[in-house]
Amino acid sequence: MASTKHSSDEPTAEKDKDQIIEEKEFIITRLRDEIASLREDQETYYSSRDSAIECVEIPMYGFPASHAKELIVQNRELDHRPRLNTSSYVNVVSEPEEREVALMGMEVNLADGSVYPASVQLHDSVVNMIAALWNCPKPETRAPDETPNYCGAGTVGSTEACLLAGLAHKFRWRRWYAKKHGLTKEQVLGVIPNIVISSCYQAAWEKLFRYFDVMPRFMFPKLANKMRIEASQIKDLVDDKTMAVVGILGNHYNGAYDPIWDMDKVVAEVNAEKGLQVGIHVDAASGGFVAPFQDNVPPFDFRLENVLSISASGHKFGESVCGTGWLVFRHREDLAEHISVSVTYLGGVSDSITLNFSRPAAGAYVQLYKFMRLGKFGYKRKIQRQLDVTNQFRKMARELKWSDGEPIFEICDGSSPDEENPVCLPVFAARVNPELRKKKHLHFNDHSLQHAMGEFHWYVGAYFLSFEDFSKDGHLAPLCSDEPVSSSMFRVVFKSNLTHVLSKDLFKRLKEVLDHFRKEETISTMRTVLLQCLFNCQNSSKRAYIVLVGNG
């Protein structure tokens, strides 16, 4: 019995060494978890050592959940205030229910249609709604009881949508060009197509030029024409290597619409004269959810025969969450089919026409929420309110005068003084009057305004009217044919959160800044006059001294 007892109570030192280490590590882990739990219950983020840790590397041991969140909050506080950022077009407000919907969508991968078929159908429903909003021709049915979807996709912002549209147009052109010139698939790969577009393009298109071997042919608008291109410019730029013409519905510099309706007529004429099949892509990143709700906008969408694709940002005036974009094709044949990919390794067949494969459903969820929440009538009211606030702000800015009665600002957006409802985005764009600056030798400019407005927490973006011309090795070129690269302007985007109350404060601060600049200019002028007087007096004294000495 004694020996049996002795064998059952063998000392732990005889146990396997690895097992001992494993057991101790388990105990240490449990103790560490308990300590962390106690820390979370008994210690705040501000009293803990965690508050001194910077986000530079993955820590060895994790934080309590509340501390991890607070670390991010601390960093977020260093950003500008989103609601006072008037330079960006991206929506920054949401309802509690909307945020809950977005969180649900974060856990759904739209690429996996076999697992999330209902979410994919929801996504397709949103595409159908947008296609109908843009008057897309109804897709052909293959069976009497079939309700086919329009051809399009949700994307990660309108940049992806522009790139996808560009690729579809490129592959469509490549097939046509190879057939016309009798080239093989391999031979046609060596031919680089061009795309005709305004110099006021957004960054998405430079990505297309650089990433996908496309040469831009720029149409340079005039600032005198509100930065809208003239459709007649298309004629001299299009040839048989032109894969598409791009019209911008809502120039991001000043909110003006390119005349898509006139561009369509010119493209039709060029195609007929030269035997081409060039189509139009409408970059409606900003205007896609504005123009449909304005009564005085001519046809800009699929009602025009040569418009083959339209892209838009859902996260701008579509009011969805950041990272939401949409693309709609006129048809699938010889267009969207060129960028379609089918995947079967997820347990079913999943079709994709996006650059990103895995992507959350948050954008589609929130877009549908906003469509159902506002309805067409709600969107129309929202857009009209934004336009009204913009018009009111523009009117007050137009009335600002310098001491001699000269206008302080030259209005550069898509409006005209005599227009009550201008055909443009709810954007105010202007610059310090160049004639006034020249006449009065003013020292402040558009960028001075931006920095001064920042003192009141308002972010008003100023920028030069120039760009790096990719077609000329990135050399700096003027955006407009009638302005030098040194010209500048600033803009205020009237998003839905920029209400009448906030707009009044913005204008109040703008006037305060101008009053400050006016005083500085007065002091500067007085200082110059005094210095000149002193200089003249000194010269007079010297001359008198010389005369006296000479007479002596």
Secondary structure, DSSP 4 states (H G I P E B T S, - for coil): -HHHHHHHT--GGGS-HHHHHHHHHHHHHHHHHHHHHHHHHH--GGGSGGGG--TTS--SSPPPHHHHHHHHHHHHTTSPPGGGB-S--S-----HHHHHHHHHHHT-BTT-TTT-HHHHHHHHHHHHHHHHHTTPPPPPPSSTT--PPPSEEEESHHHHHHHHHHHHHHHHHHHHHHHHHT--HHHHTTPPPEEEEETT--HHHHHHHHHTT-EEEEE---GGGTTPPPGGGGTTT--TTEEEEEEEBS-TTT-BBP-HHHHHHHHHHHHHHHT---EEEEE-TTTTTTGGG-TTPPP-STTSTTEEEEEEETTTTT---TT-EEEEES-TTTTGGGG-EEE-TTSS-EEE-SS-SS-BSHHHHHHHHHHHHHHHHHHHHHHHHHHHHHHHHHHHHHT-B-TTS-BSEEE-SS--TT-SS-SB-SEEEEEE-HHHHHHHT----HHHHHHHHHTTT-B-EEEESEEEEGGGTTEEEESSTTS-TT-EEEEEE--TTS-HHHHHHHHHHHHHHHHHHHHHHHHHHHHHHHHHHHHHHHHHHHHHHHHHHHH-
